[in-house]
Amino acid sequence: MTGEELHKLWWGRYVENYPHEMLNLVNIVETLNPLEIIIEIGVKQCGTLRLWERTVPVGGMVIGVDMDSVETITAASGRSTQVSKEPPPFSQHQTEEFWDNCPSSFLDWQTCTDGLFDAVQSDRQIHFVIGDSNSQGVHDQIKSILGGRKADFIFHDGGHYDDVPQKDFDNIVLPFLRAGGLFALADIRDDGGKALCQNFPPSHNPVQVVPPNRAGIALWWKP
């Protein structure tokens, strides 16, 4: 995905992540082979889930796990925010400067331009699993949807506090991520993220942090 492609996706949606970090992450995810199944823990308003929908090939699968109902998630994905100014135009020659000068919160620049997220109309397989990511019921639903397959990439942007990331890692990432697959943990400056980063099992690739490391996204490859 190019910076211009992300720019077009980004400004039409409700997203709270830093775009430069996400662009670097998406480019790394796109190198995975195979890349057919993605799980996102913490969907919120489907902003990054739309990125994963575009990242997997047609017919690929994206599973979104969240506490809110599907109606709340998809309705929020189409919510218009109060726009104080138009988003800046993208320039291929000023990519670094453009992303680096973005504010820490994008909500005042964003408005939905293409309606609600419609999983039914997607040419990918979109599944929502609603509930506490630490619950056995959610784990059983993910297992059922996967049908014996494994995810190629798992993105965690759910609860960042206490031992929530560690529990999600133990109960979702370890059992449902394939060998050689990639796990990305967002907001590693929070206490839960810091603790998990210190407890990652050994891997054939060292743990990396996606630049420019603002909120911080750690990468761990499953051996």
N, C-alpha and C positions, 0 to 999 in steps of 0.2 A: 504494500500500500504506500502510495506517495504522500508527501505532505499536503499536496493539493486535494487529493482524495479524502484524506482525513479532515481537512478543513471543511469540505462540503458536507461531510457527515456531522462534524462536530457542532457547527453553529446552528444546525436545524434541530438540535435535541437538548434535553436536560441532562447535562453531564457535569460531574464535580471533579473529575480527575484532571491532572495536568496534561495538556495535549502533547507536549514534547515527550514526556515520559511514556505516554500511551503509544505515540508513533514509534518510538524505539522498541517498545514491547511488542507491538503488532508485527514489526519487521522481523523480530526474532522468532515469534510464533510461526510466521509464514515459512520459516526454514524447516519446520518439523516435517518429517516424512516417515509414516503417513500423518496426515492432519485431517481427520474425519469427524472427531467427536471432541467437543469442548464443554466443560462444566464451569459455570460461574456461581460462586457462593456470595450472595449479597447483590441482588439484581437492582433493587431500588426502583429507578424509573426507566430501566431498559436502555440507558444511554450506551454503556459499554457492551451490553448484550447485542446491540445492533452492529457493533464493530466485529464481534465474533461471528455473527450471522454472515457478514460479508467476507470473513476470513476463511471459513470452511467452504468447501466446494458445494455446488448444487447437489442436493440429496444428503449432505452432511447433517450432523446433529449438534444442537446446542441445548444444554439443560441448564435452566436457571433456578437457583434455590433461594427462597426468600421467605420472610415471616409474613409479609403482607399478602392479601388476596390477589388473584390474577386480575380482578377488576380494578383494584387500586393501582397495581403496577402498570397496567396498560393505559389506564386513564391518565396517570401521572406522566407517562411517556409522551402524551400529546398535549400536556398542559402548556399554555403560553405564559411566559413570565413577563414581568414589566421590563420593557426594553428601554434603556436610557440612551442608547446610541447603536448605530449599525456596526456589525462586526467589521474589523479591518479587512481590506482585500488581501488575498493571498498573493505573494510574489515569490516565485521560485528562486529568485536571486537574493531574497532576504529571509530565507527559511529560518535560520538560527535566530536572527534578530526578532522575527515575528513571534516565534514560540517563546523565546526568553522574556519578552516584554509583556506576555499575557499576564493578567492579574491572577491573584491566588484564587479568586472566586469568579466564575464565568456566568453566574446566574443573571447578572444585570445586562449581559450582552446577548443572552440566548432567548430564542423563541422557537416554538415548534412550527416548522414550515411544511411538513408532509403528513400530518395527521397522526392518529394513534398507531401504536405498534400492533400489527395484525399477524399473529403467529399462524393463523389458518391460511392466509394468503402467501406466506413465505414459501419459497422453493427449497428451503431447508427444513429439516425436522426440528421444530421448536417445542420444548417441553418445559413446563413450569412445575416445580415441586414446592409446595407451600407448607411451611412449618419450621420449627426450630431445627437448625442444621445439626445440632447435637443429639437429636432424638432418633431412636431406632426406627420410627415410622418413616422418617425422611430417608434414612439409609436404605430401608427396604424398597422405597419407591425408586430411588436412583438405581438400585440393583436390578429391579424389574424392567425399567426403561432400557438399561444397557443390554439386558438379555445375554449376559455372558461376555460382552465386549468390554473394552477398557477405554478410558478417555486418553486422548493424546495431549491435552492441555487442560489444566485446571487453574482458574483465576479466583483468588480469595480477596474479596473486598467487603466482607461481612463484619461481624463483631470483632473489634480490635482490642478488646479489654480482657483483663484477667487471663484465664486459660482457654478462652474460646478458640483462638487460632490453633492452639495445640490440639484441642479436641477435634476440630475439623480436619486437621492434618492426619491425626490417628485414625479417624472413622470414615473419612471420605477420600482424602488424597492417597494414603497408602493402599487401601484396598481397590480403588477404582481408577488409578492412574497406571498406564502401561509402563513396562520397563523401557527406559529411554525417553519417557514422556517428560513434560515440563510443568512445574508448578510455579506460579507467580503469586507472591504475597504482597498486597498493597499496604501502604501506611505503616512501614516498619519502624517509624519513630514512636509509635504508640507502645505502651508497655507489653501488651500481648504479642505484638509483632516482634519486638526486641527479644522477648523470651524464646519464641519459636525459632528465630534465626540462630540463636545460640544452641538450640537443641536439634538442628537438622542432622539426620543420619549422614554418614560419609557417602560421598558420591564420586563418580568418575570425573565429573566437572566441578570445579570449585563454585561455591555460592557467589553469585554476582548481584550487583545492585544496578538497576537500569538508570543510566544518566538521564537528566542532570541531577537526580537524587534530591528532589524537593520534598514531596511527601514520602518518597522512597518505595521502590518495588524491588523485592528480593526474588531471585530466580534459583530454583533447586531442580536438578535433573534426577529423576529416579533411576537408580542403578539397575 
